[in-house]
Amino acid sequence: MDDETKNQMEMVNAGISRRSAFALAGKLGLGAAGLASGLAGAGLAGGISAARAADSSPGLPKKPYKFHFVCHVTLDQFFTPTVYGIQDACAAFGCSYQWTGSQKNVVSEMVSAMQTAIAQKSDGIAVCLVDPTAFDAATDMAAQAGIPVVAFNADVPVGSPNKRLSYVGQPLYQSGYNSALKWLKLIPKGGHVMLSIGVPGSLNTQPRLDGYIQAIKDSNSGVTYDVVNTGPDPATEISRVESYYLSHKTVNGLFGTGGSDTYACGFVSNKYGLVKAGGAVAGFDLFPQTLDFIKAGDVNFTTDQQAYLQGFLPVQQMYLYKLSGGLVGPANSDTSQAYVTKDNVDAYVGKSRFEGRSDVEPT
């Protein structure tokens, strides 16, 4: 061992910490094994294993951050697994949350909920950005206060000046387009279909409808369509879909863009035998009733957008952003596009917290 290294070993004997010794070894070009050998004569070799154990990460710390989730339909059963995802992430990271917003897609109520969260010095806000511009000012206010804002379930258009940091959810236009490509195979050339939307213009469903329409145009199949505004109320949605069907009994398909209007299409199909007579019904989300209709052969398929992840991932992203002082920034997260059909529906109908059908915590 050269003189310089011997001098450094003397410093270790003089009381330098084990962690500093390892850092020093790196500067000298010594590996851990080399350092252990060099320390053996100093009686410190036995401490090397302990040092390694002390340097191993104990895991992420739990922090009492409070996050606000601003939803456009707070009581909608679609978001039950989302809330479970929020709860599970908060339990993992030591955080808490408040579920707020509007019961019936009233944007002004959502903006007010964001402003309240900012006034309460929220540690992070996750919001369904269902309007292209209405949330811009509140998001700016949050950014100026150092509060991260993450979009979930619905996002502003590409190129928007909105300062949200990320989007967690499906690419909605593409999901609508891809779904339409799947159900167009079930429609005869020159057939006619109904496309439903709960709230026209709302950014959680309008992009899907736009995707449907573009896919029809690109298919060159001669398929024609009507768009029915079913409203945000499930009871109203059933009556409007049923009224349309009764006045268009030769329609070849009913296709929803959200959870409750897809259920309404399935309800009508079940009542009047549309799919069993050769028609087609499809849409989005995993309402238990829709899954039952798939099992019964009254709905061809529905599209899963992983509602649980739309709660879990925003908490994770906001937690890491706060913990790292902004060094770990939120990232856009595609929560998938899986199709539930009669072939795989049994995997979805059991008791599962991840699908919102059980309040039992995962083990």
N, C-alpha and C positions, 0 to 999 in steps of 0.2 A: 504494500500500500504506500502511495507516495506521501510526501510531507503534508500537502494540502488536505488530502483526505483524512490523515491522522489528526490534523488540527480540527477538522469538522467533527470527528468522532469525540474529541475532547469537549467540544461545545455540547454534544449530546450528554456526556457525563456531567456537564455543568448544569444540566436541568432543562435543556431544550425539550419541547413537547414532542410526543411521538408523531403527531401529525406534521410538525415542522421538520422532523427528521426525514419523513417520507418525501416531503417537498424538496428538501435539501438533496436527498439522494437523486431525485430527478434532475436537478441542476447539474449534479456531478456525473450524470450518465450512469448511475448505479440502479439496477433493478431492485425489486423488493428482496430477492434472494441474496443479492450482493450486499445490500444493507444489513440483512440479518446476519450474514457471515461477519461483516465488519463489526457488528455490535456484540457478537458472541462473547468476545473477551471482556467486554464492558459489563457483562451480566444482564444485558437488556434484550437478548434474543427472545427470551420467553415472553416479552411484551409485544412482539410483532403481531401474533395472532390476535391479541386483545385490541391492538391498534386497528387491525383490519376490521374487526367486529364493530369497533366504535365508529369507524368511518362509513360503515354501511348505512344506507338511507333508512330511517325509521318509517318512511311513508309520508304522504302529504298530510299536513296538519289540518285539523278541523277548525274552521273559522265561523264566527257567528254573523256572517253576511246575511242581509235580508234582501231578497229579490222580489220584484213585482212582475206578475204575468197579466198582461192586458189582452183579453180575448173578446171577440165580437159576438159570441154566443155562449155565454158562461155556463149555461145549463144544458147545452147540447151533449148527448151521450157519447158523441164521437170523442170528446175530450176527457172522458173518464180515464182511459189509459195514459193520456198526457199528464193528468194530475198525479197519477201513480208514479209516472216517471220523474216528475218534479219531486215528489215526496222521497223517492228512493235516492235520488241524487243529493237532496238536502241532508238525508240521514248519513250518506257516505262522507259528505264534506263538512258537516256540522252547521249547515245553513238553515234558514227559514224562508218562507215565501208567503205571498198574498195573491190569491186568484181573484181578479177583478176585471172590470170592463163593462160590457153591455149584454143584456140577455137576448136582445133582438136586433143585433147588427146596427145599432145607432152610433154612428161614428163620433158624434159630438160627445157622447158619454164615454167613449174610449179615450178620446183626447183629454177629457177632464180627469179620467183615471190616471193617465200619464202625468199630468200636471200635479196631481195629488202626490204621486210617488216621488216626483222630483222635490216637491216641498218637504216631504218626509225624509229626504236625503237617502233615498234608496241606494243600495249598493249595485243594482243592475236592473234593467227593465227589459223584459221580453214581450213583444207585441205582435199581434197579427196585423200586418200592414195591408188592410183590405181596401184602402183608398190610395190613389196614386200621389196625392199631395197633402191630404188633411193632417198627416202626422209630421210633416217636415219641421214646422216651427217647434213643436214639443221635443222632437229629436235633437234639434239644434240646442235647445235649452238644456237638455240632459247632457249633451256633449260639453257645453260650457261649464257645467257643474261637475264634470269628471265622472259622469255616470254612463257606463257602457249600455248601449241599446242593441239588442239582437232581435231580428225578425224571426217569427216561427209561423208555420202553416200558410202564410200568405206574405208576398213580398212586393215591393215597388218595382216598376218596370226598369229594364236595363237603361242606364244613362240618367236615372233619377238623381237629383241633388241630395236626396235624403241621406243623412249621416249615420244610418244604422251600420253596425260593424260586420254583421254576417246574416245569412239566411239559413234557417234549419227547416227543411221540408222538401217536398217534391218539386222538380221543375214542372210547373203546372201546365203550361202550354204543351210541352212535349208529352206529358203524361196523358193529356186529352187526345193528342194526335195519335199516340201509340195505341191507346185504348180503342179509338175509332177504327184504326187499321184492323184490329182484332175482330170487332163486331161487324164491320163491313163485309167480312167473309160470310156472314150469316144472312145477309140481305140480298134478295134477288136483284139482278140488274134492272134498273128503272124503278126500284121499289121506293116506298115512302116511309119516313121515320119521324118520330117526335123527339126533340132534344129539350130537356128541361133545365131550368136554372132557378135557384131559390131567390137570389137577389142580383138582377142584371147589373153588371159593372163592378161587382164586388171582386176584389183581386184574389180571393181564395177559390173562386169558381169560374169567373169570366174567362181566364186564360184557357181553362179546360174546354169551355164551349167554343172558343176561337180555334182550338186545336181540332175539335170534332169537325167543325165546318171546313177547315182547310183540308183535312184528310178526305172528306167527302169530295171536295173539288178536285183534289189531286188524283183521286181514284178513277176518274172518268167512267164511273159506273152508271151514271144517269140517275143516281139516287137523289130524291128530293127530300126536303125536311121542313118542319115547322118548329119554331122555338116557343116554348110555353114558360111564362113567368109564373112559377108555382108559389112564390112568397116564402118567407122564413119560418112559417108555422107549419109543423108536420101535419096537423089536421087539415089545414088549407091545401097543402101540397097533395094529399090524397084526393081531395074533392076536385082539384083542378086537373090532375092527371086523369082521373076517372071521367070527368066531363069531356075532356078531349077525346078519350078513347071511345066513348059512347057516340060521339059525333063523327068518328073516323075509324070505324070498325075494320076497315081494310088496311090499316096501318101495319107495317111490317116489323116495327121495332120501337121500343121506348127506352131512352137512354138518359140517365141522370148524370149530373155533374157534381153532386154532393151526397152526403150520407143520407139525409132524410128524404130527398127527392128520389134517390135510387130506391130506397125502401118503398116509397109511394108507387114507383113503377112496378116493383115486385108485388105489391099488394094488389094492384089492378090485374097484373098477369095471373096471379093466383086465383083471383075472383072470377076472371072471365076465360082463363085457359089460353092466354095468348101464346106462350112459349110451347105449350103442349100441342098447339094447333100449327106449329111451324114458324111462329114469330121469334123475335129475339128481344131480350131485356138484359141490360148491363149498366154498370155505373161505377161508383166509388164508395170506399169505406166499408167498415165491418160491423154495421149494426147487426145485433143478434138476429133480428127479424129477417134481414137480408140473407144472412147465412142459412137460416131455416128455409127460405125460399129457394136457395141454391140446392140444398139437399132434396127439396121436394120437386125440383125440376122446373121451377117457375122463373128463375133467373139464371142466365147462362154463366155470368161471371161478375165479379166485382174487383176493384183495384185497391190493394192495400198500400197505404202511405206511412205505415209505422208511426202511429200516433204516440206510442210510448216514448220513442226517441225524440219526438218534438217537445217533450217535457224534460227528459233527462239531459240531452245535449246542451240546451241553452244554459241550464244551471252549471254544468261542467265548464262551459266556455266562459261564463261570467265569473265563476269562482277562480279559474286560472288567470283570467285577466286581472282581477283584483289582487290575487296572491302574488303575481309576478310584477306588479306595478305597471302593467300594460305591455310587458315584454312578450307575453304569450297572448297573441291577439286571436279573437274569435275567427273561425273559418267557415265558409259556406259548406253546408253538409246536406247532401242528397240522401233523404231517408228511404229511398228505394221505390221500386214499382213492381210489386209482385201481384200476380193474378190468382184469385181464389175461385176455383171451379168445383164441380161435383167430384172431381178426382181427388182433390186435396182438402176439401172443406172440413173433413173430420178433425184435421189437425188444429182448426181454428175454433171449434165449437165447445171445447172443454173449458173447465174452470182455469182461467189464466189471468194473473195480474197484468201481464204484458199486453193482453188484449182487452183489459178493462172489465173482465167478467168475474173477478174475485178481488176481495179486499185483503186477502191473506198476503203478507209480505213474503218475497222470495226467500228460499232457504239455501 
